[in-house]
């Protein structure tokens, strides 16, 4: 929906680029607006912008006034008819937050409720699988834990589908991924909400969360034993450097291998206290190069094949803000094709220009 800048509030999400007097956007779409960014838009005399109807917190955004143009009225009616995937994701994260807070208060995990939160999103993801590429935009420090849990469930399902898992296994995989961090509810809030560097004792508290997660769901009949084992093992690594046990290859369940990649992928693409969000394409390179030997290569390749769905002529946005068209790519390096910059028609090999990478598919 399009609203006046004066109507904006923190947590609004841009759904289209904002331009001023330049060819490049002054604020790109999918940006989560802060007070400073709203002031920035006002300083550039931007009158109105297009935003999601859901705030990043999962609450509905209801401005007092919309932009009163006939075209916008028609567009608004179309938007009102159907929520976007981003809206549904943020609302699901909000519902998960309420469940998480009840676990912190000592309530048992109601797996049926969590299933009811995640399953509708799976149906939406099945219709538009590349929405996986939007999740890294929908992450904030304050809501990260809840957004992360929903995202891990979705990405785990996505990988399992690429590996040709059956429908029943996919549901179990999504549930296990979504609940893998439910044990964080048993970590002291002073540790969970700490903004500075964790001490070794505090880090050990965090490392106990897979055990807490398992204990919270072990008596549920809605999760099969394979899902419970996966929740317990999702931080184990093939080289034995993981936790809580330090198991190696043959002792780690395939579900856990999938959740491990989903968990790491979303964490690395999301905005965190100590770093900005990163491109899914850049993160795929980092997982393959920097974490070689820790993750199952077939799982990584399954995720990669799903998100790197390029073809000749695909338009992409680069990390420097420019728009390009893919001319040619090789299977051995799918994230670094030969491209043509649309603004200058210059042809560039991303393989030879490692400082530039693909930010998004347009």
Long-range contacts (C-beta under 8 A, 24 or more apart in sequence): 1-50, 1-51, 1-52, 1-53, 1-63, 1-66, 1-72, 1-75, 1-76, 1-79, 2-48, 2-49, 2-50, 2-51, 2-66, 2-67, 2-69, 2-72, 2-75, 2-76, 3-48, 3-49, 3-50, 3-51, 3-63, 3-65, 3-66, 3-67, 4-47, 4-48, 4-63, 4-65, 4-67, 5-38, 5-41, 5-42, 5-46, 5-47, 5-48, 5-49, 6-42, 7-63, 7-64, 7-65, 8-33, 8-38, 8-41, 8-49, 8-51, 8-63, 9-33, 9-38, 9-55, 9-61, 10-34, 10-35, 10-38, 11-55, 11-56, 11-57, 11-59, 11-61, 11-140, 12-51, 12-52, 12-55, 12-56, 12-61, 13-51, 13-52, 13-54, 13-55, 13-56, 13-86, 13-137, 13-138, 14-49, 14-50, 14-51, 15-50, 15-51, 15-52, 16-49, 16-50, 18-46, 18-49, 20-44, 20-46, 23-343, 24-321, 24-322, 25-321, 28-317, 28-321, 30-134, 30-137, 31-137, 32-56, 32-137, 32-138, 32-140, 52-84, 52-86, 52-87, 52-90, 53-79, 53-83, 53-87, 54-83, 54-86, 54-87, 54-90, 54-91, 55-90, 56-90, 56-138, 56-140, 56-143, 57-90, 57-94, 57-142, 57-143, 58-90, 58-91, 58-92, 58-93, 58-94, 58-95, 58-97, 58-143, 59-94, 85-121, 85-124, 85-125, 85-128, 85-131, 85-134, 86-131, 86-134, 86-137, 86-138, 88-120, 88-121, 88-124, 89-121, 89-135, 89-138, 89-147, 89-150, 89-151, 89-154, 90-138, 90-147, 92-117, 92-118, 92-120, 92-121, 92-150, 93-138, 93-143, 93-146, 93-147, 93-149, 93-150, 94-146, 96-146, 96-149, 96-150, 96-178, 97-143, 97-146, 100-145, 100-146, 100-149, 100-182, 100-184, 100-185, 103-182, 103-185, 103-186, 103-216, 104-185, 104-189, 108-216, 109-179, 109-182, 109-216, 109-217, 109-220, 111-175, 111-179, 111-217, 111-220, 111-222, 111-223, 112-222, 114-175, 114-178, 114-179, 115-171, 115-175, 115-222, 117-150, 117-178, 118-150, 118-153, 118-154, 118-174, 118-175, 118-178, 119-171, 119-174, 121-150, 121-154, 122-154, 122-157, 122-170, 122-171, 122-174, 125-154, 125-157, 125-158, 126-161, 129-158, 129-161, 129-306, 130-307, 130-309, 130-361, 132-158, 132-280, 132-306, 132-307, 133-280, 133-307, 133-360, 133-361, 135-266, 135-269, 135-270, 136-266, 136-269, 136-270, 136-271, 136-277, 136-278, 136-279, 136-280, 137-277, 139-266, 139-269, 139-270, 139-271, 139-277, 140-271, 141-271, 141-272, 141-273, 144-270, 144-271, 144-272, 145-181, 145-184, 145-192, 147-270, 148-181, 148-263, 148-266, 148-267, 148-270, 149-178, 149-179, 149-180, 149-181, 149-182, 150-178, 151-262, 151-266, 151-270, 152-177, 152-178, 152-180, 152-181, 152-259, 152-262, 152-263, 152-266, 153-177, 153-178, 153-179, 155-261, 155-262, 155-265, 155-266, 155-303, 156-255, 156-258, 156-259, 156-262, 158-262, 158-303, 158-306, 159-258, 159-261, 159-262, 159-299, 159-302, 159-303, 159-306, 160-258, 162-302, 162-303, 162-305, 162-306, 163-258, 163-298, 163-299, 163-302, 172-223, 172-224, 172-226, 172-227, 172-255, 173-227, 173-230, 173-255, 173-258, 173-259, 175-222, 175-223, 175-227, 176-223, 176-227, 176-228, 176-230, 176-231, 176-234, 176-255, 176-259, 177-234, 177-258, 177-259, 177-262, 177-263, 179-213, 179-216, 179-217, 179-223, 179-231, 180-210, 180-213, 180-230, 180-231, 180-234, 180-259, 180-263, 181-209, 181-213, 182-212, 182-213, 182-216, 182-217, 183-208, 183-209, 183-210, 183-211, 183-212, 183-213, 183-214, 183-215, 183-216, 184-209, 184-212, 184-213, 185-212, 185-216, 186-212, 186-216, 187-212, 195-273, 207-235, 207-243, 207-244, 208-244, 210-234, 210-235, 210-243, 210-244, 211-244, 226-253, 226-255, 227-255, 229-253, 229-255, 229-256, 230-255, 230-256, 230-258, 230-259, 231-259, 232-256, 234-259, 234-260, 234-263, 235-260, 235-263, 236-260, 237-294, 237-295, 238-293, 238-294, 238-295, 238-296, 239-293, 239-294, 241-294, 242-294, 254-296, 257-295, 257-296, 257-299, 258-296, 258-299, 260-295, 260-296, 260-299, 261-287, 261-295, 261-296, 261-299, 261-300, 261-303, 262-303, 264-291, 264-295, 265-303, 279-319, 279-357, 279-358, 279-359, 279-360, 280-307, 281-307, 281-308, 281-335, 281-357, 281-358, 281-359, 282-319, 282-335, 282-357, 282-358, 284-308, 284-335, 285-335, 285-357, 304-334, 308-334, 308-335, 309-361, 310-334, 310-337, 310-361, 314-361, 314-362, 315-342, 315-361, 315-362, 316-358, 316-359, 316-360, 316-361, 316-362, 317-358, 317-359, 317-360, 317-361, 317-362, 318-356, 318-357, 318-358, 318-359, 319-356, 319-357, 319-358, 319-359, 320-356, 323-362, 324-348
